[in-house]
Amino acid sequence: MKKLFITLIFLVFLMSCSKNGRTIIVNTQNADGLTTESKLDVNGLEIGEVVQLNLVKDGTVNLVCNITNDIEIPINSKFKTKSTSLLGGKGIKIELGSGNGNIESGATVKMSIENSENNSNPFTKKINGIIEKLSGKEQTDSLLYELRRLNENLEDLKTRAEK
């Protein structure tokens, strides 16, 4: 009876550990705010999540991802970080490729590198835009335009006063 109970517990443990889907490893130079439970999506459809982050000896980071959806991911697909909230939450966006062959369970893929401006928080983009408008070229051009108008008005008043 005791052996049956232990066997039953072991089977339940194995079943709880083996989730449906497959595991892939995404290697990146910078985890960029990704955490365990960061979501993976294709065209807005959530297909999995990051379950573990590991620092590799070469300084890169391996993100162990569990794909729970049966979607086939072509080998030439691109993996990119994306903002998921105004407070800086991050996820992984998968842009499906069109190549022959699919990423198999246990495979390692590279994260695509994007420049930080395209990858930054939307809130930060808005704030930077406002700051640029207040101090950038647009503001300078606007001031010059207003000064020219003021100069024209003063010239006009001077001409009228002389008559």
C-alpha positions in Angstrom: 0.0 0.0 0.0 2.8 2.4 0.9 4.6 1.7 -2.5 1.4 2.4 -4.4 0.9 5.7 -2.5 4.5 6.7 -3.3 4.2 5.7 -6.9 0.9 7.7 -7.2 2.5 10.8 -5.7 5.5 10.4 -8.2 3.1 10.1 -11.2 1.2 13.2 -10.1 4.5 15.1 -9.7 5.6 14.1 -13.2 2.3 15.1 -14.7 2.4 18.5 -13.0 6.0 19.1 -14.2 5.3 18.3 -17.8 3.3 21.1 -19.2 1.7 20.9 -22.6 3.9 22.5 -25.3 7.6 22.7 -25.8 10.6 24.6 -24.4 13.0 26.8 -26.4 15.9 28.9 -25.3 16.2 32.5 -26.5 19.8 33.8 -26.1 20.3 37.6 -25.8 23.0 40.1 -25.1 20.7 42.0 -22.6 17.7 40.7 -20.7 16.3 44.3 -21.1 13.8 44.0 -18.2 12.5 40.6 -19.1 11.6 38.4 -16.1 10.2 35.0 -15.4 6.5 35.1 -16.5 7.3 37.6 -19.3 4.9 36.6 -22.1 5.7 35.6 -25.6 3.3 36.5 -28.4 2.8 36.3 -32.1 0.6 39.1 -33.5 -0.8 39.8 -30.1 -1.7 36.1 -29.4 0.0 34.9 -26.2 1.8 31.6 -27.0 4.0 31.1 -23.9 6.1 32.7 -21.2 9.7 33.0 -19.9 10.1 30.5 -17.1 13.8 30.9 -16.3 16.7 33.3 -16.9 20.3 32.1 -16.8 23.6 34.0 -17.2 25.9 32.3 -19.6 29.7 32.3 -19.1 30.2 34.5 -22.2 28.0 37.2 -20.5 24.9 36.6 -22.6 21.5 35.6 -21.0 19.5 32.5 -21.9 15.8 32.8 -21.5 14.1 29.5 -21.1 10.7 29.8 -22.6 7.7 27.4 -22.4 5.6 27.5 -25.6 2.1 26.4 -24.7 0.5 26.9 -28.1 0.8 24.4 -30.9 1.9 27.1 -33.3 4.8 26.2 -35.6 7.6 28.8 -35.4 9.8 28.9 -38.6 13.6 28.8 -38.0 14.1 32.2 -39.5 11.6 33.9 -37.1 12.7 37.0 -35.2 12.5 37.3 -31.4 12.3 40.9 -30.1 11.7 42.5 -26.7 8.7 44.8 -26.5 7.1 47.0 -23.9 3.9 45.6 -22.4 2.9 48.4 -20.1 3.5 52.0 -19.3 5.5 51.0 -16.2 8.2 49.2 -18.1 6.9 45.7 -18.3 8.6 43.6 -21.0 7.6 40.7 -23.2 8.9 38.9 -26.3 7.3 39.5 -29.7 7.9 36.8 -32.2 7.8 37.9 -35.9 7.2 34.6 -37.8 9.5 34.0 -40.7 8.7 32.1 -43.9 11.5 29.6 -44.1 11.3 25.9 -44.3 11.7 24.0 -41.0 10.4 24.9 -37.6 12.1 25.5 -34.2 12.1 22.2 -32.3 11.7 21.8 -28.6 15.0 22.4 -26.8 16.4 24.6 -29.6 18.4 27.8 -28.9 17.6 30.9 -30.9 19.1 34.4 -30.9 17.2 37.5 -29.8 17.1 40.1 -32.6 18.8 43.4 -31.6 16.8 46.6 -32.0 17.9 50.1 -31.2 16.8 51.3 -27.8 14.5 54.1 -29.3 12.3 51.5 -31.0 12.3 49.4 -27.9 11.7 52.0 -25.3 8.7 52.5 -23.1 5.8 54.4 -24.8 5.5 56.7 -21.8 9.2 57.6 -22.1 8.8 58.3 -25.8 5.9 60.7 -25.0 8.0 62.6 -22.4 11.0 62.8 -24.7 8.8 64.2 -27.4 7.4 66.9 -25.1 10.9 67.8 -23.9 12.1 68.0 -27.5 9.2 70.3 -28.5 10.0 72.6 -25.6 13.7 72.8 -26.2 14.4 71.5 -29.7 14.4 72.7 -33.2 10.7 73.1 -33.4 10.7 75.6 -30.5 13.6 77.5 -31.9 11.9 77.8 -35.3 8.7 79.0 -33.6 10.6 81.7 -31.7 12.3 82.9 -34.8 9.0 83.0 -36.6 7.5 85.1 -33.8 10.5 87.4 -33.7 10.2 88.0 -37.5 6.4 88.8 -37.1 7.2 91.2 -34.2 9.9 92.9 -36.3 7.5 93.3 -39.2 4.9 94.8 -36.9 7.4 97.3 -35.5 8.5 98.3 -39.0 4.8 98.8 -40.0 4.2 101.0 -36.9 7.4 103.0 -37.7 6.2 103.6 -41.2 2.7 104.7 -40.0 4.2 107.0 -37.4 6.4 108.7 -40.0 3.4 109.5 -42.2 
